[in-house]
Amino acid sequence: MDDQTRTELEAAAFRRLRQHLMEDRPEVQNIDLMNLAGFCRNCLSRWYQEAATERGLEMGKEDAREIFYGMPYDDWKAAQQTEAGPEKQAAFDKAFKENVTDNG
């Protein structure tokens, strides 16, 4: 497989993952994703931002989130996110430290 085809397939898979998380399963909470998988929608938007920065494109955190979420993050959060209880928050703190803080 040539590099261009590989890149196109990877981009298509990313777009499908985004569609799944944003359109097919928006009720799945970011905190549950982080606690179970070690990443969430915010991680994906951060990785998007990092990829832009690596290519010399200026992109802030909120800009990347708006691109990924398709709207301002606060709007999406108000419509989709629920309050997390203390057990979920403690698990999140651990998952965040293990998957985000130590890795970048």
Protein Blocks (a to p, Z undefined) as FASTA:
>chain_A
ZZklmmmmmmmmmmmmmmmmmmmmmmpcfklmmmmnopafklmmmmmmmmmmmnopacdf
klmmmmmnopafklmmmmmpccddfklmmmmmmmmmmmmmmnZZ
